[in-house]
Amino acid sequence: MRGTTDGILRAKLFLQKVLEIYSSKFMKASRMLGDQLALAWVVKSHPSFDSKRFTRQQAFMDEIHGASVLFLPCALYNWTPPEGAGQFHGMPLDVKVVYFKGSRKRLMLEAWNFLNASDSNISDILCLFLKRGRTKYDF
């Protein structure tokens, strides 16, 4: 969300709509996916929704319930390593966000240590680790 008073207010109203749908339709999924299902419901139920836009590998912006929402392609901004050995083989070089979900959370520390030990200049990268669920791999 943008740091203006108007931007914060519009983001708040959008998220209140998501919370309303979450509370009314997806509380039974509160342990897993409920938040994502509510967000998807709000987006898909909006009159401007066009599923074809999501099949392209390009970012786009849409106004939903008064908020400007930026949609980013998952291949770059939500890439998930496959299960099994060699999880990072075949990872596209332009990936911006790696999503460690489920059993892959065990790879977070290994990936972080590898990145810190590499010659990469990461001074301009902000990393945010969020706790999700209750697993021993959460940070």
Secondary structure, DSSP 4 states (H G I P E B T S, - for coil): --SSHHHHHHHHHHHHHHHHHHHHH-GGGTTTTHHHHHHHHHHHTSTT--GGGGGSSS-EEEEETTEEEEE--HHHHSB-PPSSSSTTTT--TT---B---GGGGGGHHHHHHHHHHSS---TT--------SS-TT--
